Structures are given as C-alpha cells and as structure tokens.
Amino acid sequence: MDDLKNLEFLAVNSKEIVEKQVDSYRQQHTYAGTIIGATALFIPFFLGGFDGTSQVVQFISIFPIACFIYAILLMLSIFRTKPLDQAFNVTKYKELSAKSYKEILLYEIEANVHSYTINKIVTEKGNKRYSKGVSLTIIALLSSIVLITASKFVTINKAPTKVQVVNVKKLPESDLTNDSISSLRLVTPAETPSRR
C-alpha cells in the first residue's frame, strides 16, 4: 500500500508540474500580446514627435523603430509555436480501464514526464524569444524617449519664405489677364494658295 501512496504522490506532483508549465506558457502569450499592443500604439506617437526636428534626429529614430518592429516579430513568433502536450491522453481511458491501479499510476507518471520533456523544448524557445523581445522593447523605449527629449532641444530654424508680388495688368484687347500663359500670342504663318 505504501508503494501506491508513493506512486499517487508522484502522479499528482508530476501532473501539477505539467499544469504549471502550461499555465506559465499561456501567461507568456498574454504578456506577449500586451507588449505587441502597447508597442503598436506607441510607434505612431513616437513618429509624430519628430515634426520640425533635424534630419539627424529623424535618421537616428530609425534604430528604435527597427527595434520595435523586431520585438513585435519576436512576440508574434511566440504565438506560432505548437500547443503544449497536456499529459494524460483521453483516448487511453478505455485501454487503461482494464489495467490495475498501480499500472494506471505508472502510466500517468510516465505520460506526465514525457509531456514535461517535450514541452520544455517549446517553452525554452518561447522564453528566449520573449526575453529578447522584452529587452528590445526596453532598449527601443529608452532610446525613443532620449530622441524625443533631444528633438525638443534641437529645433530647425526655418528662414521666412520670400514672396514676390507681381503686378497684373489687363490687356486692352481682351478680358484675359497678363500672366505667363495668356500673354503669349499665337502667331500663325500666312497661308498662300501654293502652300495649301
């Protein structure tokens, strides 16, 4: 009977570990979606802050935009990963109903360990992408704040636009104004009977 209590403990514990792994994976998806949404909303505000700044600051702003885009792509790649294995397969219930309680516990422990091992590969890839995406987002946010602050101090002094006033006179023969197009008169060559 003690053997069964040990097996029951291992079965329950291994099941809880797989459930925590799956919950952590789902939570990571939620965080990734939040970061994608916040980043997508921040980019237009960031770009809008550069009206009237120098071209150097505008050129440097390419770096945070590239970081934001790469971070979004990393976060989106987390959603493309395959779903995690959740241990005990429902299709095995009928087959396991003919087995002893000890064999069922051993099967569940083995299934949980196998699921955890397979899921670990997927979650480690996702964790690396997520960590890299968060790091890029932080770098992009900090650099964009620095650039927006710098753009407030570095402004372009625009020279006033010079406008030349042209005096417009009316031609005595026509109602047209004397501008560059209407002032040109169409001259047709004299036609002779031999040229027709």
Buried (B, 14 or more C-beta within 10 A) or exposed (E): EEEEEEBBEBBBEBBEBBEEBBEBBEEBBEBBBEBBEEBEEBBEEBEEBBEEBBEEBBEBBEBBBEBBBBBBEBBBBBEEBEEBBBBBEEEBEEEBEEEEEEEBBBBBBEBBBEBBEEBEEBBEEBBEBBEBBBEBBEBBBEBBEEBBEBBEEEEEEEEEEEEEEEEEEEEEEEEEEEEEEEEEEEEEEEEEEEEE
